[in-house]
Amino acid sequence: PGEWTTVSVSRSFREGQLAINDGPAIVGQSPGQTRGLNLRTPLYVGGYDMQRIHLAEGVGVSKGFNGCVREVGKFFYYK
């Protein structure tokens, strides 16, 4: 509480990275052959609408976001 956290996320084809503050990046790959990111539902930053969105089992979410979002950085789209 009372401290800002910086979350950096990137994706290139199937490989994604996530880093918190100045910590090491965690790298992973999406399953299957799809190389793009397809959002078929609205994108929520800092939470989601529990009345409209049902998360799949095994996602690992046990509670909602408690706090605020100060800034959303630049998004780059590559084709």
Sequence and secondary structure as in RCSB ss.txt:
>XXXX:A:sequence
PGEWTTVSVSRSFREGQLAINDGPAIVGQSPGQTRGLNLRTPLYVGGYDMQRIHLAEGVGVSKGFNGCVREVGKF
FYYK
>XXXX:A:secstr
      EEEEEETTEEEEEETTS  EEEE SSS  S    S   SS   TTT    TTS   S   S        
    
